[in-house]
Amino acid sequence: MNKLGYTYSFEVLNAGNFGIPQRRERVYTISND
């Protein structure tokens, strides 16, 4: 992504911490140019 001119950040979050009845970890990314 850096080579394409984007900056980004990511976080691994447990879906169960947000009211979803699963214990699955999910990766969320945020990027901008």
N, C-alpha and C positions, 0 to 999 in steps of 0.2 A: 504494500500500500504506500509506503514511503516513496518508492521509485515512481509511483504514479502521481505524486504530489499531495497525498492525503496525510493528515495526522489522525491518529486513532488511539483509543483506549479500550480496554476490555475488562470485564469482571465476570467471575464465575459465581452464580447465585443459586441457592437452593430454592426451587419453586415452592416448597412447603412453607417457606417464611412469608409468602405473599398470598396466603389463603387458598392455594391450589392444593387439592388433596393428593399430592405426589411428593416423593422425596427426591425427585430427579434434579440433578444439577444441570444448569443451562448456562451457556456462554452468551453474554450480551456484548455487542460492540457498538461504539459510537465513533463516527468518523466525519471529517469535514475537510474541505479543500481551501 
